[in-house]
Amino acid sequence: MTTALFSRRDFSRTIGQTLALALAAPHLFRAGQARKRAPALAGSIRLNGNENPYGPSPKALEALAGCGGIASRYPGDTYTKMVDAIAQMHGVTAENIILGCGSSEILRVADMAFLGPGQNVVAAEPTFEAVLDYARVTRAERVKIPLTPDHRHDLPRMAAACTSKTGLVYVCNPNNPTGTIVTRDEMIDFIPRVPPSTLILVDEAYHHFADDTHYASALEWTSKYPNVVVARTFSKIYGMAGMRLGYAAGAKEAIARMGSYLTEDNANAAVLAAALAGLRDQDHVASCRKQLNGSRRWLAEQLTKAGWQVVPSQANFVMINMNRDVKPVIEQFHERKILVGRKFPSMGNFLRVTIGTQEEMVAFLAAFQEIAKADAPRAA
């Protein structure tokens, strides 16, 4: 086994460097602030945050309502139950699981554990930016690999970019903002080509929406490859974005290394109780998946029939090629109290739209037809 990934590290050195950086360049510790969303206008249709409009399971809400009695206690017991439940679901032990304050904390501690000055992180462009943002704190170099012409991860180029200096390579699958996937066969080819000393962090926030038979979770490879770690969240299919709970699964050595950077008592007792109930309510998960995927397909079909290019998505959002700068389009939707995704610089003509309820998607399409009327392409 390669020792570079799992040998003892001087953690105090990294912590000292991070504290020094905080004093020298405090603005780097505000990297995540760019993604903070402005308060929504009253009555707005919110199609900008990739949230689940159907919310948590009724069983989760019931559990949450009954949490008054545990408010004065630290979440130790419930934390253990949550870790055990996730471990059982994935057929691993508690040593293979850590919890985070949303999967965002998981991404942050992965950077803290595996990146530092003189190292780099490899990621697609565009993708979810948190790993790249947090890498600035560790003074690691950020290596961005453009997507393929069909807006998918270019895994051969990403693997080729990984060297002995690469501490972490990040794969968001399905990818945010494109919704495209890395297939099982592509992952099988990719993992062995990455140096064993490099952590392969696979972000599966949108895993539950993927229904393409070529898709597979990277959890399949965590027992064979100790440098593979999977991040998941309760923010999407479980409808708990505002409650902040995520987790990582992987080999115990990598998980322990990441866990040493977690915030002490980082999980909310009430949230844990709600999440436990939600985890057990797979009927609600299946219902949300069916409704959101159905509305996604409906919207894509309507737009495609009208001649618009829609990136094939396996997530709870789609990207539409507006054939012009998307910023004015976003503003026009905002004027109509419909909030849509932000502009992504490397795909500046594409509009990202979260899938809401079917009623909300009908309203979005009506507004879209009005806003884009002058730019409408000729239907195929």
ZALOLUM-197915 format. One record per residue: residue in three letters; x, y, z of N, C-alpha, C in turn. Coordinates in steps of 0.2 Angstrom, whole numbers, padded with zeros to 4 digits, always signed. Layout:
% ZALOLUM-197915
alaXYZXYZXYZ
...
% end
This chain:
% ZALOLUM-197915
met+0004-0006+0000+0000+0000+0000+0004+0006+0000
thr+0002+0011-0004+0006+0017-0004+0005+0021+0003
thr+0011+0023+0005+0011+0026+0012+0009+0034+0012
ala+0009+0037+0006+0008+0044+0005+0001+0046+0008
leu-0004+0042+0007-0011+0043+0008-0012+0042+0016
phe-0010+0037+0018-0012+0035+0025-0007+0034+0030
ser-0001+0037+0029+0004+0037+0034+0003+0042+0039
arg+0006+0042+0045+0005+0048+0050+0007+0054+0047
arg+0003+0059+0049+0005+0066+0046+0005+0071+0052
asp+0009+0076+0051+0010+0081+0056+0004+0086+0056
phe-0002+0084+0059-0008+0088+0058-0007+0095+0061
ser-0003+0096+0066-0002+0102+0069+0002+0107+0064
arg+0006+0104+0059+0009+0109+0054+0003+0112+0050
thr-0001+0108+0048-0007+0110+0043-0011+0115+0047
ile-0013+0114+0053-0017+0118+0057-0013+0125+0058
gly-0006+0125+0059-0003+0131+0060-0002+0135+0054
gln-0002+0131+0048-0002+0135+0042-0009+0138+0040
thr-0014+0135+0042-0021+0137+0041-0022+0144+0045
leu-0019+0143+0052-0020+0149+0056-0016+0155+0054
ala-0010+0154+0051-0006+0159+0049-0009+0162+0042
leu-0012+0158+0038-0016+0160+0032-0022+0165+0034
ala-0025+0162+0040-0031+0166+0042-0029+0173+0044
leu-0024+0174+0047-0021+0180+0049-0019+0185+0043
ala-0015+0181+0039-0012+0185+0033-0017+0186+0027
ala-0022+0182+0026-0027+0183+0021-0034+0181+0023
pro-0037+0184+0027-0044+0182+0030-0049+0182+0025
his-0048+0185+0019-0053+0185+0014-0054+0178+0011
leu-0049+0174+0012-0049+0167+0009-0054+0163+0013
phe-0055+0164+0019-0060+0161+0023-0067+0162+0022
arg-0068+0167+0018-0075+0169+0016-0077+0166+0009
ala-0073+0161+0007-0074+0159+0000-0081+0157-0001
gly-0084+0153+0004-0091+0151+0003-0096+0156+0003
gln-0095+0163+0005-0100+0168+0005-0102+0170-0002
ala-0099+0168-0007-0101+0170-0014-0107+0166-0015
arg-0108+0160-0012-0114+0156-0014-0120+0157-0009
lys-0119+0162-0005-0125+0163+0000-0130+0166-0004
arg-0136+0164-0003-0142+0166-0008-0145+0172-0004
ala-0147+0177-0008-0151+0183-0006-0158+0180-0004
pro-0161+0184+0001-0168+0182+0003-0172+0182-0003
ala-0177+0177-0003-0181+0176-0009-0187+0182-0008
leu-0189+0184-0013-0195+0189-0013-0201+0185-0011
ala-0205+0188-0007-0211+0185-0005-0215+0182-0011
gly-0218+0176-0010-0222+0173-0016-0218+0171-0022
ser-0211+0171-0021-0207+0169-0027-0207+0161-0028
ile-0206+0159-0034-0205+0152-0036-0198+0151-0036
arg-0196+0147-0031-0188+0146-0030-0186+0140-0034
leu-0183+0141-0040-0180+0136-0044-0172+0138-0045
asn-0169+0140-0040-0162+0142-0040-0157+0138-0035
gly-0160+0134-0031-0156+0131-0026-0155+0123-0026
asn-0158+0120-0031-0158+0113-0032-0161+0109-0025
glu-0166+0113-0023-0170+0110-0017-0175+0106-0019
asn-0178+0102-0014-0184+0097-0015-0190+0101-0013
pro-0194+0103-0017-0200+0107-0015-0205+0103-0011
tyr-0205+0097-0011-0209+0093-0007-0207+0092+0000
gly-0201+0094+0002-0199+0094+0009-0198+0087+0012
pro-0196+0087+0018-0195+0081+0022-0201+0076+0022
ser-0199+0070+0024-0204+0065+0025-0209+0068+0031
pro-0215+0066+0030-0220+0068+0036-0217+0065+0042
lys-0214+0059+0042-0212+0055+0048-0206+0059+0051
ala-0202+0063+0046-0196+0067+0049-0199+0073+0052
leu-0204+0076+0049-0207+0082+0053-0210+0080+0059
glu-0213+0074+0060-0216+0072+0066-0211+0071+0071
ala-0205+0068+0069-0199+0067+0074-0196+0074+0076
leu-0196+0078+0071-0193+0085+0073-0198+0089+0078
ala-0204+0088+0077-0209+0091+0082-0209+0089+0089
gly-0206+0082+0090-0206+0080+0096-0199+0080+0099
cys-0195+0085+0097-0188+0085+0099-0187+0090+0105
gly-0192+0093+0108-0191+0098+0113-0187+0095+0119
gly-0189+0088+0121-0186+0085+0126-0178+0084+0126
ile-0175+0084+0120-0168+0083+0119-0164+0089+0118
ala-0168+0095+0118-0164+0101+0116-0159+0103+0121
ser-0159+0101+0127-0154+0103+0132-0148+0098+0133
arg-0149+0093+0128-0143+0087+0128-0139+0088+0122
tyr-0133+0086+0123-0128+0085+0117-0131+0079+0113
pro-0129+0079+0106-0132+0074+0102-0129+0067+0102
gly-0125+0066+0107-0121+0060+0106-0124+0053+0105
asp-0130+0052+0108-0133+0045+0107-0136+0045+0100
thr-0140+0051+0098-0143+0051+0092-0138+0051+0086
tyr-0132+0054+0088-0127+0054+0083-0125+0047+0081
thr-0124+0043+0086-0121+0036+0086-0127+0032+0082
lys-0133+0033+0083-0138+0030+0080-0138+0031+0072
met-0137+0038+0071-0137+0040+0064-0131+0037+0060
val-0125+0037+0063-0120+0034+0060-0121+0026+0059
asp-0123+0023+0064-0125+0016+0063-0130+0014+0058
ala-0135+0019+0057-0140+0018+0052-0137+0018+0045
ile-0133+0023+0044-0130+0024+0038-0125+0019+0036
ala-0121+0017+0041-0117+0011+0040-0121+0005+0038
gln-0126+0003+0042-0130-0003+0040-0133-0002+0033
met-0135+0004+0031-0138+0004+0024-0133+0003+0019
his-0127+0005+0020-0121+0003+0015-0117-0003+0016
gly-0119-0007+0021-0116-0013+0023-0109-0012+0025
val-0107-0007+0029-0101-0006+0032-0101-0005+0039
thr-0096-0003+0042-0096-0002+0050-0096+0006+0051
ala-0097+0007+0057-0097+0014+0059-0090+0018+0058
glu-0085+0014+0058-0078+0017+0056-0077+0020+0049
asn-0082+0018+0045-0082+0020+0038-0086+0026+0037
ile-0089+0029+0042-0094+0034+0041-0092+0040+0045
ile-0093+0046+0043-0093+0052+0047-0098+0057+0045
leu-0101+0061+0049-0106+0065+0048-0104+0072+0047
gly-0107+0076+0043-0105+0083+0042-0111+0088+0043
cys-0110+0094+0044-0115+0099+0044-0116+0101+0036
gly-0121+0097+0033-0121+0097+0026-0115+0093+0023
ser-0116+0091+0017-0110+0088+0013-0105+0093+0012
ser-0107+0100+0013-0101+0105+0012-0096+0104+0017
glu-0098+0102+0023-0092+0101+0028-0088+0095+0026
ile-0091+0090+0023-0087+0085+0021-0082+0087+0016
leu-0084+0091+0011-0079+0093+0006-0074+0097+0009
arg-0076+0101+0014-0071+0106+0017-0065+0102+0021
val-0068+0097+0025-0063+0093+0029-0059+0088+0024
ala-0061+0086+0018-0057+0083+0014-0051+0087+0011
asp-0053+0093+0010-0047+0098+0008-0042+0099+0013
met-0045+0100+0019-0040+0101+0025-0036+0095+0026
ala-0039+0089+0025-0035+0083+0027-0030+0081+0021
phe-0031+0083+0015-0027+0080+0010-0024+0085+0005
leu-0025+0091+0007-0022+0097+0003-0017+0101+0007
gly-0013+0104+0004-0008+0109+0007-0004+0113+0002
pro+0000+0117+0004+0005+0121+0000+0009+0116-0004
gly+0010+0117-0010+0014+0112-0015+0010+0107-0018
gln+0003+0106-0016-0001+0101-0018-0006+0104-0023
asn-0010+0100-0026-0015+0102-0030-0022+0098-0030
val-0027+0101-0032-0034+0098-0032-0036+0098-0040
val-0038+0092-0042-0040+0092-0049-0048+0091-0049
ala-0051+0095-0053-0059+0095-0054-0061+0097-0061
ala-0067+0096-0062-0070+0098-0069-0072+0105-0069
glu-0073+0108-0075-0075+0115-0075-0080+0115-0081
pro-0087+0117-0078-0089+0119-0072-0091+0113-0068
thr-0091+0114-0061-0093+0109-0056-0095+0113-0050
phe-0097+0109-0045-0099+0112-0038-0092+0115-0036
glu-0092+0121-0034-0086+0125-0033-0083+0124-0026
ala-0086+0121-0021-0084+0121-0014-0077+0118-0013
val-0076+0113-0016-0069+0110-0015-0064+0114-0018
leu-0065+0118-0023-0060+0122-0026-0059+0128-0022
asp-0065+0131-0019-0065+0137-0015-0061+0135-0008
tyr-0062+0129-0005-0059+0128+0001-0051+0126+0000
ala-0050+0124-0006-0043+0123-0008-0038+0129-0007
arg-0042+0135-0008-0038+0141-0007-0035+0142+0000
val-0039+0140+0004-0037+0140+0011-0031+0137+0013
thr-0030+0131+0010-0025+0127+0011-0019+0128+0007
arg-0020+0134+0002-0014+0136-0002-0013+0130-0008
ala-0017+0126-0009-0016+0121-0014-0018+0124-0021
glu-0015+0122-0026-0016+0124-0033-0022+0121-0035
arg-0026+0124-0039-0033+0122-0042-0032+0120-0049
val-0033+0114-0051-0032+0112-0058-0039+0110-0061
lys-0041+0114-0066-0048+0114-0068-0048+0111-0075
ile-0051+0105-0076-0051+0102-0083-0058+0103-0086
pro-0058+0106-0092-0065+0108-0095-0069+0101-0097
leu-0075+0102-0097-0080+0096-0098-0079+0095-0106
thr-0081+0089-0107-0081+0087-0114-0086+0091-0118
pro-0086+0090-0125-0091+0094-0129-0099+0093-0127
asp-0100+0087-0124-0107+0085-0122-0108+0086-0115
his-0104+0091-0112-0104+0093-0105-0104+0088-0100
arg-0099+0083-0101-0098+0078-0096-0091+0078-0093
his-0089+0075-0088-0082+0075-0085-0078+0071-0090
asp-0072+0075-0091-0067+0072-0096-0062+0068-0091
leu-0064+0062-0089-0060+0058-0084-0053+0056-0087
pro-0052+0054-0093-0046+0053-0095-0041+0059-0094
arg-0043+0065-0096-0039+0071-0095-0038+0072-0087
met-0043+0071-0083-0043+0072-0076-0038+0067-0073
ala-0038+0061-0075-0033+0056-0073-0026+0058-0075
ala-0025+0060-0081-0019+0062-0083-0016+0068-0080
ala-0020+0072-0077-0018+0078-0073-0016+0076-0066
cys-0018+0070-0064-0016+0069-0057-0009+0066-0057
thr-0005+0069-0052+0002+0068-0052+0004+0066-0044
ser+0010+0065-0043+0012+0064-0036+0010+0070-0031
lys+0009+0076-0034+0007+0082-0031+0000+0083-0030
thr-0004+0079-0033-0011+0079-0032-0014+0076-0026
gly-0016+0080-0021-0019+0077-0015-0026+0075-0016
leu-0030+0078-0020-0037+0076-0021-0039+0077-0028
val-0043+0073-0030-0047+0074-0037-0054+0073-0035
tyr-0058+0078-0038-0065+0078-0036-0070+0077-0042
val-0075+0072-0041-0079+0070-0046-0086+0071-0043
cys-0090+0076-0046-0097+0077-0044-0102+0073-0049
asn-0105+0068-0046-0108+0063-0050-0115+0061-0047
pro-0121+0064-0051-0121+0068-0056-0118+0075-0055
asn-0116+0078-0060-0113+0084-0059-0117+0090-0058
asn-0115+0095-0054-0119+0101-0053-0114+0106-0056
pro-0116+0110-0062-0123+0112-0064-0126+0108-0070
thr-0122+0104-0073-0124+0101-0079-0130+0095-0078
gly-0129+0091-0073-0134+0086-0072-0131+0080-0075
thr-0126+0080-0079-0123+0074-0083-0120+0069-0078
ile-0119+0063-0080-0116+0058-0076-0109+0055-0079
val-0106+0052-0074-0100+0048-0075-0103+0041-0075
thr-0102+0037-0080-0105+0030-0080-0101+0025-0076
arg-0103+0019-0075-0100+0014-0071-0094+0012-0075
asp-0094+0011-0081-0088+0009-0085-0083+0014-0085
glu-0085+0021-0085-0080+0026-0085-0076+0026-0078
met-0080+0025-0073-0077+0025-0066-0072+0019-0065
ile-0074+0014-0068-0070+0008-0067-0063+0009-0071
asp-0063+0013-0076-0057+0014-0080-0053+0020-0076
phe-0057+0024-0073-0054+0030-0070-0050+0029-0064
ile-0053+0025-0059-0050+0024-0052-0043+0022-0052
pro-0042+0016-0056-0035+0013-0056-0030+0018-0059
arg-0032+0023-0063-0027+0027-0066-0025+0033-0062
val-0029+0034-0056-0027+0039-0052-0022+0037-0047
pro-0016+0040-0045-0012+0038-0040-0015+0036-0034
pro-0013+0030-0031-0016+0028-0024-0015+0033-0019
ser-0010+0038-0020-0009+0043-0015-0014+0049-0015
thr-0018+0049-0020-0023+0054-0021-0030+0052-0019
leu-0033+0056-0015-0040+0055-0013-0045+0056-0019
ile-0049+0051-0020-0054+0052-0026-0060+0053-0022
leu-0063+0060-0022-0069+0062-0018-0074+0062-0023
val-0079+0058-0022-0085+0057-0027-0091+0060-0023
asp-0093+0066-0026-0099+0069-0023-0106+0067-0026
glu-0110+0063-0022-0116+0060-0024-0122+0064-0022
ala-0122+0070-0021-0127+0074-0018-0134+0072-0022
tyr-0133+0071-0029-0139+0070-0033-0140+0063-0035
his-0137+0058-0031-0137+0051-0033-0144+0048-0034
his-0148+0050-0029-0155+0047-0029-0159+0049-0035
phe-0158+0054-0039-0161+0056-0045-0159+0052-0051
ala-0153+0049-0051-0150+0046-0057-0154+0039-0058
asp-0157+0039-0064-0161+0033-0066-0158+0030-0072
asp-0152+0032-0075-0149+0029-0081-0146+0023-0079
thr-0147+0018-0082-0144+0011-0081-0137+0011-0081
his-0133+0016-0084-0126+0016-0085-0123+0019-0078
tyr-0127+0022-0074-0124+0025-0068-0123+0020-0063
ala-0118+0022-0058-0117+0017-0052-0114+0022-0047
ser-0116+0020-0041-0113+0024-0035-0105+0022-0034
ala-0101+0026-0033-0094+0025-0031-0093+0021-0025
leu-0099+0020-0021-0098+0016-0015-0096+0009-0017
glu-0098+0007-0023-0096+0000-0025-0088-0001-0025
trp-0084+0004-0025-0077+0003-0025-0073+0005-0019
thr-0077+0008-0014-0073+0010-0008-0070+0004-0004
ser-0072-0002-0004-0069-0007-0001-0063-0010-0004
lys-0063-0009-0011-0057-0011-0015-0051-0006-0016
tyr-0054+0000-0016-0049+0006-0017-0049+0011-0010
pro-0044+0010-0006-0045+0014+0000-0044+0022-0001
asn-0043+0024-0007-0042+0031-0008-0049+0034-0011
val-0054+0030-0011-0061+0032-0014-0065+0034-0008
val-0068+0040-0008-0073+0042-0003-0079+0045-0006
val-0085+0043-0004-0091+0046-0006-0094+0051-0002
ala-0096+0056-0004-0100+0061+0000-0107+0061-0002
arg-0112+0061+0003-0119+0061+0002-0122+0067+0006
thr-0128+0069+0005-0132+0074+0008-0139+0072+0009
phe-0142+0075+0015-0149+0075+0016-0153+0081+0013
ser-0149+0085+0009-0152+0092+0007-0156+0091+0001
lys-0155+0085-0003-0159+0085-0009-0165+0080-0009
ile-0164+0074-0010-0170+0070-0010-0174+0069-0004
tyr-0170+0070+0002-0173+0070+0008-0176+0077+0010
gly-0176+0082+0006-0179+0088+0007-0177+0092+0014
met-0170+0091+0016-0168+0094+0022-0163+0099+0021
ala-0163+0103+0015-0157+0108+0014-0156+0113+0019
gly-0161+0115+0023-0161+0120+0028-0158+0117+0035
met-0158+0111+0035-0156+0107+0041-0149+0105+0042
arg-0146+0105+0036-0138+0104+0036-0136+0097+0039
leu-0136+0092+0035-0134+0086+0037-0131+0082+0031
gly-0125+0080+0031-0122+0076+0026-0117+0071+0029
tyr-0114+0066+0025-0110+0061+0027-0105+0059+0022
ala-0100+0056+0024-0095+0053+0020-0094+0045+0021
ala-0093+0041+0016-0092+0034+0017-0085+0032+0013
gly-0081+0028+0017-0075+0026+0014-0071+0022+0018
ala-0065+0020+0016-0060+0016+0020-0059+0020+0027
lys-0058+0016+0032-0058+0019+0039-0052+0024+0040
glu-0046+0023+0036-0041+0027+0037-0042+0034+0034
ala-0045+0034+0028-0047+0041+0025-0052+0044+0029
ile-0057+0040+0031-0063+0043+0035-0060+0046+0042
ala-0055+0043+0045-0052+0045+0051-0048+0051+0050
arg-0045+0051+0045-0041+0057+0043-0045+0063+0042
met-0050+0063+0038-0055+0068+0037-0059+0070+0044
gly-0060+0065+0048-0064+0066+0054-0061+0070+0059
ser-0054+0070+0059-0050+0074+0063-0051+0082+0062
tyr-0054+0084+0057-0055+0091+0055-0062+0093+0056
leu-0066+0089+0058-0073+0090+0059-0074+0095+0065
thr-0079+0099+0065-0081+0103+0071-0083+0099+0076
glu-0082+0100+0082-0084+0096+0088-0092+0097+0089
asp-0095+0091+0090-0102+0091+0091-0105+0095+0085
asn-0104+0092+0079-0106+0096+0073-0113+0094+0070
ala-0116+0090+0074-0123+0088+0071-0128+0090+0076
asn-0134+0093+0074-0139+0095+0078-0144+0089+0080
ala-0145+0089+0086-0149+0083+0089-0156+0082+0086
ala-0159+0088+0085-0166+0088+0082-0166+0086+0074
val-0161+0088+0071-0160+0086+0064-0158+0079+0063
leu-0154+0076+0068-0152+0069+0067-0159+0065+0068
ala-0163+0067+0073-0169+0063+0074-0173+0063+0068
ala-0174+0069+0065-0178+0070+0059-0175+0066+0053
ala-0169+0066+0053-0165+0062+0047-0166+0055+0048
leu-0165+0052+0054-0166+0045+0055-0173+0043+0053
ala-0178+0047+0055-0185+0045+0053-0186+0046+0045
gly-0183+0051+0042-0183+0051+0035-0179+0046+0031
leu-0174+0043+0034-0170+0038+0031-0174+0032+0031
arg-0179+0031+0036-0183+0025+0036-0189+0025+0032
asp-0190+0031+0029-0196+0032+0025-0194+0032+0018
gln-0193+0027+0015-0191+0026+0008-0197+0027+0003
asp-0203+0026+0006-0209+0028+0001-0209+0035-0001
his-0207+0040+0004-0207+0047+0003-0201+0048-0002
val-0195+0045-0001-0190+0046-0006-0192+0044-0013
ala-0195+0038-0014-0197+0036-0020-0203+0040-0023
ser-0207+0043-0019-0212+0048-0022-0209+0054-0024
cys-0204+0057-0021-0201+0063-0023-0197+0062-0029
arg-0194+0056-0030-0190+0055-0036-0194+0054-0042
lys-0200+0051-0041-0205+0050-0046-0208+0056-0049
gln-0210+0061-0044-0212+0067-0046-0207+0072-0049
leu-0201+0072-0046-0196+0077-0049-0194+0075-0055
asn-0192+0068-0056-0190+0066-0062-0195+0066-0068
gly-0201+0065-0066-0206+0066-0071-0207+0073-0073
ser-0207+0078-0069-0207+0085-0071-0201+0087-0075
arg-0195+0084-0073-0189+0086-0077-0190+0083-0084
arg-0192+0077-0085-0193+0074-0092-0198+0079-0095
trp-0204+0080-0092-0209+0084-0095-0206+0091-0098
leu-0202+0095-0094-0199+0101-0095-0194+0100-0101
ala-0190+0095-0101-0185+0094-0106-0189+0093-0113
glu-0194+0089-0113-0198+0087-0119-0201+0093-0122
gln-0204+0098-0118-0207+0104-0120-0202+0108-0123
leu-0196+0109-0120-0191+0114-0123-0188+0111-0129
thr-0187+0104-0129-0184+0101-0135-0188+0102-0141
lys-0195+0101-0140-0200+0101-0145-0200+0108-0148
ala-0198+0113-0144-0198+0120-0146-0192+0122-0150
gly-0187+0117-0150-0180+0118-0153-0175+0121-0148
trp-0176+0121-0142-0171+0123-0137-0166+0117-0135
gln-0160+0118-0134-0155+0113-0132-0155+0113-0125
val-0157+0107-0122-0157+0105-0115-0151+0100-0114
val-0147+0101-0109-0142+0096-0107-0145+0090-0104
pro-0144+0084-0106-0147+0078-0103-0145+0078-0096
ser-0150+0078-0091-0149+0078-0084-0151+0072-0081
gln-0147+0070-0075-0149+0065-0071-0150+0067-0064
ala-0151+0074-0063-0152+0077-0057-0159+0081-0056
asn-0160+0085-0051-0166+0088-0050-0165+0095-0053
phe-0162+0096-0059-0161+0102-0062-0159+0101-0069
val-0160+0106-0073-0158+0106-0080-0155+0112-0082
met-0151+0111-0088-0147+0117-0091-0150+0118-0098
ile-0152+0125-0099-0155+0126-0106-0150+0131-0109
asn-0148+0130-0115-0144+0134-0119-0148+0140-0122
met-0147+0146-0119-0151+0152-0121-0148+0155-0127
asn-0142+0153-0130-0139+0156-0135-0137+0163-0135
arg-0137+0165-0129-0135+0172-0127-0133+0173-0120
asp-0130+0178-0118-0128+0179-0111-0134+0178-0106
val-0133+0174-0101-0139+0172-0097-0141+0177-0092
lys-0136+0181-0090-0137+0186-0085-0144+0190-0085
pro-0145+0193-0091-0151+0197-0092-0158+0192-0092
val-0157+0186-0094-0162+0181-0093-0164+0180-0086
ile-0159+0179-0082-0160+0178-0075-0164+0184-0072
glu-0162+0190-0074-0165+0196-0071-0172+0196-0073
gln-0174+0194-0079-0180+0195-0081-0185+0190-0078
phe-0182+0184-0076-0186+0179-0072-0187+0182-0065
his-0182+0185-0062-0182+0188-0056-0188+0193-0055
glu-0188+0197-0060-0194+0202-0061-0201+0199-0060
arg-0201+0193-0063-0207+0189-0063-0208+0185-0056
lys-0204+0186-0051-0204+0182-0045-0202+0175-0046
ile-0198+0173-0051-0196+0166-0052-0188+0167-0052
leu-0186+0163-0047-0179+0163-0045-0175+0157-0049
val-0171+0158-0053-0167+0153-0057-0160+0153-0055
gly-0156+0148-0057-0149+0148-0055-0145+0153-0058
arg-0139+0154-0055-0134+0159-0056-0131+0158-0063
lys-0127+0163-0065-0123+0162-0071-0116+0158-0070
phe-0115+0153-0074-0108+0149-0073-0104+0152-0079
pro-0098+0155-0077-0094+0158-0082-0092+0154-0088
ser-0090+0148-0087-0088+0143-0092-0094+0141-0096
met-0100+0142-0094-0106+0140-0098-0111+0146-0098
gly-0108+0152-0100-0112+0158-0099-0118+0159-0103
asn-0120+0155-0107-0126+0155-0111-0131+0150-0109
phe-0129+0147-0103-0134+0141-0101-0137+0143-0095
leu-0144+0142-0094-0148+0144-0088-0149+0137-0085
arg-0147+0137-0078-0149+0131-0074-0155+0133-0070
val-0160+0128-0071-0166+0128-0068-0168+0122-0063
thr-0169+0123-0057-0171+0118-0052-0178+0115-0054
ile-0179+0109-0053-0186+0106-0055-0190+0107-0048
gly-0195+0111-0049-0200+0112-0043-0206+0107-0044
thr-0211+0109-0041-0218+0105-0042-0220+0106-0049
gln-0224+0101-0052-0227+0102-0058-0230+0108-0060
glu-0234+0111-0055-0237+0117-0056-0232+0123-0057
glu-0226+0123-0053-0221+0128-0053-0218+0127-0060
met-0217+0121-0063-0214+0121-0069-0218+0123-0075
val-0224+0122-0074-0229+0125-0079-0228+0133-0079
ala-0228+0136-0073-0227+0143-0073-0221+0145-0075
phe-0215+0141-0074-0209+0143-0077-0209+0143-0084
leu-0212+0138-0087-0212+0137-0095-0216+0143-0098
ala-0221+0145-0095-0225+0151-0097-0221+0157-0097
ala-0217+0158-0092-0213+0164-0091-0207+0163-0096
phe-0204+0157-0097-0199+0156-0102-0201+0158-0109
gln-0207+0156-0111-0209+0157-0118-0210+0164-0119
glu-0212+0168-0114-0213+0175-0114-0206+0179-0115
ile-0201+0177-0110-0195+0180-0110-0191+0178-0116
ala-0191+0172-0118-0187+0170-0124-0190+0170-0131
lys-0196+0173-0131-0199+0173-0137-0195+0176-0143
ala-0192+0181-0142-0188+0184-0148-0182+0180-0150
asp-0180+0176-0145-0174+0171-0146-0176+0164-0148
ala-0182+0163-0149-0184+0156-0149-0181+0153-0156
pro-0178+0147-0155-0175+0144-0161-0181+0140-0165
arg-0180+0139-0171-0185+0135-0175-0185+0128-0173
ala-0191+0126-0172-0192+0119-0169-0189+0114-0174
ala-0186+0108-0172-0184+0103-0176-0190+0100-0180
% end
